Amino acid sequence: MVRLIASGDTAMVVEFGETIDRTINARVMALADRIDETGLAGVVELVPTFRSLMVHYDPLVTSHATLAEQVRQLTDSLDVNHRHGRLWEIPVCYEGQHAPDLDDVARATKLSTRDVIATHTGEIYQVYCVGFLPGFPYMGDLPAVLELPRRTSPRLRLPQGSVCMAMRMTGIYPIESPGGWHLLGRTPVRLFDRRRADAVLMAPGDRVKFVPIPLAEFDRLDAAAAAGTLALAPREAA
């Protein structure tokens, strides 16, 4: 059952469910695509989340009642199978200072560190939504064997590019930030870079595959990223 909820006098939330689920998220993204393609009058911004879509609108152009009727009609004919986001292959160093929680995660999950890395890199993750920090991708679904609660003692500083996990999610910190997730590795890729035409690298609906790299390769790629010469292109949507 789709729920349409007023959020003040300039936004509407379209809820598709109450759980983090790829099928529900696919409906969120499909509706965002349909609204964008249809060009509904008055819509100024679309914000997809795990299970809902916030539709910001200009109340001088349209009304909640009008927009609600238009959105309901669009939800009746959603094609959730036609859209597949870009696939990003993200290099990650799971060594030394870049992986301070790897041993703890291995002990907590009763896996070897090698198996933790293999399990983490063995999935293709879905970018459910982007938020918290500019460009931070909330990605699922982490294999159940790696599921752990957040750290009991959050860190005051996580380095830019930290690849972390908590519960059934994994993510990448685009800038230095406090954080309570388990730090498994670090990527040299800048997920947020004002020097790019699109400062934020990933978008909801994209997919991510982590690729392990040695420390020397991380240092080389990190230097290129700092200089703005690291080129990372996604595979086309399929």
C-alpha positions in Angstrom: 0.0 0.0 0.0 1.5 3.3 -1.1 1.1 6.2 1.4 1.2 9.9 0.5 2.1 12.1 3.4 2.2 15.9 3.4 5.6 17.3 4.6 4.8 20.9 5.3 3.3 22.9 2.5 6.0 22.4 -0.1 6.7 18.6 0.0 5.1 15.2 -0.1 6.5 11.9 1.0 5.5 8.8 -1.0 6.0 5.7 1.2 6.3 2.2 -0.4 7.0 0.2 2.7 8.6 0.0 6.1 11.7 -2.2 5.5 15.0 -1.9 3.7 14.4 -4.0 0.7 15.7 -4.0 -2.9 12.2 -4.5 -4.3 10.8 -1.5 -2.3 13.8 0.6 -3.2 13.3 -0.3 -6.9 9.8 1.1 -6.7 11.1 4.3 -5.2 13.6 4.7 -8.0 11.1 3.8 -10.6 8.7 6.5 -9.4 11.5 9.1 -9.3 12.2 8.2 -13.0 8.6 8.4 -14.0 8.1 11.8 -12.3 11.3 13.1 -14.0 10.2 11.7 -17.4 6.7 13.0 -17.1 7.8 16.5 -16.0 5.0 17.1 -13.5 4.3 20.8 -13.2 5.6 22.4 -10.0 8.0 19.6 -9.0 11.4 21.1 -8.1 13.3 18.3 -6.5 13.1 14.5 -5.9 14.9 12.9 -2.9 14.9 9.1 -2.9 15.5 7.2 0.4 15.5 3.5 1.3 11.7 3.1 1.2 10.2 6.5 0.2 10.5 9.4 -2.2 10.2 13.0 -1.1 8.8 15.2 -3.8 9.4 18.9 -3.3 7.1 21.2 -5.2 6.3 24.9 -5.7 2.9 25.6 -4.1 2.4 28.5 -6.4 2.4 26.2 -9.4 0.6 23.1 -8.0 -1.2 21.9 -4.9 -0.8 18.9 -2.7 -4.2 17.5 -3.9 -3.3 17.8 -7.6 0.1 16.4 -7.2 -1.1 13.5 -5.0 -3.6 12.5 -7.7 -0.9 12.7 -10.4 1.6 10.6 -8.3 -1.1 8.0 -7.5 -1.7 7.5 -11.2 2.0 7.1 -11.9 2.4 4.5 -9.1 -0.3 2.4 -10.7 1.9 1.8 -13.8 5.4 1.6 -12.5 8.0 -0.5 -14.4 10.5 -1.6 -11.8 12.5 -3.8 -14.1 13.7 -1.3 -16.7 16.2 0.6 -14.6 19.6 -0.6 -13.5 22.1 1.9 -12.2 25.7 2.2 -13.1 28.2 -0.3 -11.8 31.3 1.1 -10.0 34.4 -1.0 -9.3 35.9 0.7 -6.3 39.5 -0.2 -5.3 40.0 -0.8 -1.6 43.1 -1.4 0.5 42.3 -3.8 3.4 45.8 -3.5 4.9 47.6 -2.0 7.9 46.5 1.4 9.1 43.7 1.5 6.5 41.9 -1.5 8.2 42.0 -0.9 11.9 38.9 -2.9 12.7 39.5 -5.8 10.4 40.9 -8.1 13.1 38.1 -7.2 15.5 35.5 -7.9 12.8 37.2 -11.3 12.1 37.0 -12.3 15.8 33.4 -11.1 16.2 32.3 -13.0 13.1 34.5 -16.1 13.7 36.1 -15.7 10.3 39.7 -15.2 9.2 40.7 -11.7 8.1 41.1 -13.2 4.6 37.5 -14.5 4.7 36.2 -11.2 5.9 37.8 -9.5 2.9 36.6 -12.2 0.5 33.1 -11.9 1.8 33.0 -8.2 1.7 34.4 -8.0 -1.9 32.3 -11.0 -3.1 29.0 -9.0 -3.3 27.6 -6.4 -5.7 26.0 -3.8 -3.4 23.0 -1.6 -4.1 23.3 2.2 -3.4 19.9 2.7 -1.6 20.4 6.3 -1.0 22.9 9.1 -0.6 23.1 11.3 2.5 24.5 12.0 6.0 27.6 13.5 4.3 27.9 14.9 0.8 28.2 11.8 -1.4 27.9 9.1 1.4 26.4 6.0 -0.2 24.3 3.7 2.0 24.8 0.3 0.4 23.3 -3.1 1.0 23.0 -5.8 1.4 25.9 -6.9 3.5 26.2 -10.7 3.8 24.5 -11.9 7.0 27.8 -13.5 8.3 29.3 -10.0 8.5 26.3 -8.4 10.3 27.5 -6.5 13.4 26.1 -3.6 15.4 27.8 -0.3 15.4 31.0 0.1 17.4 30.4 0.8 21.1 32.9 3.6 20.9 32.5 5.8 17.8 35.7 7.4 16.4 36.0 11.2 16.4 37.7 11.0 13.0 37.4 8.6 10.2 39.7 9.3 7.2 38.3 10.3 3.8 37.7 7.2 1.8 37.1 4.9 4.8 35.2 1.8 3.8 33.0 0.8 6.7 30.2 -1.6 7.7 27.5 -1.9 10.4 24.4 -4.0 10.6 23.5 -5.1 7.0 25.0 -1.9 5.4 28.3 -0.9 4.1 29.4 2.6 3.1 32.3 4.9 2.2 33.0 8.2 4.0 33.5 10.8 1.4 35.2 13.3 3.7 36.9 13.1 7.2 34.1 12.6 9.7 33.2 11.1 13.1 31.7 7.7 12.7 30.7 4.5 14.6 30.9 1.9 11.8 33.6 -0.7 11.6 36.5 0.4 9.4 37.5 -2.5 7.1 39.6 -0.6 4.5 40.1 2.6 2.6 39.6 3.6 -1.0 41.6 6.3 -2.8 38.6 7.3 -4.8 37.1 10.7 -4.0 33.3 10.2 -3.7 32.9 14.0 -3.3 35.2 16.3 -5.2 34.2 19.9 -6.1 36.7 19.8 -9.0 34.4 17.5 -10.9 31.4 18.6 -12.9 29.4 16.2 -10.8 30.9 16.6 -7.4 29.1 13.6 -6.0 30.2 10.4 -7.7 27.4 7.9 -6.9 23.6 8.1 -7.1 20.8 6.1 -5.7 20.2 3.0 -7.8 23.9 2.6 -8.7 25.8 -0.6 -7.8 29.2 -1.1 -6.3 31.8 -3.9 -6.5 34.8 -3.6 -4.1 38.2 -4.7 -5.6 41.1 -5.3 -3.1 44.4 -3.6 -3.9 47.8 -3.7 -2.1 49.1 -0.7 -0.1 51.5 0.4 -2.8 48.7 0.6 -5.3 46.6 2.5 -2.8 49.4 5.1 -2.4 49.8 5.5 -6.2 46.1 5.9 -6.8 45.7 8.2 -3.8 48.4 10.5 -5.1 46.6 10.6 -8.5 43.2 11.3 -6.8 44.8 14.2 -4.8 46.1 15.7 -8.0 42.8 15.3 -9.7 44.1 12.9 -12.3 42.4 9.6 -11.1 39.9 8.7 -13.7 37.2 6.3 -12.7 34.4 5.4 -15.1 31.4 3.2 -14.3 30.2 0.4 -16.5 27.1 1.5 -18.4 23.7 0.6 -17.0 22.5 -2.7 -18.2 
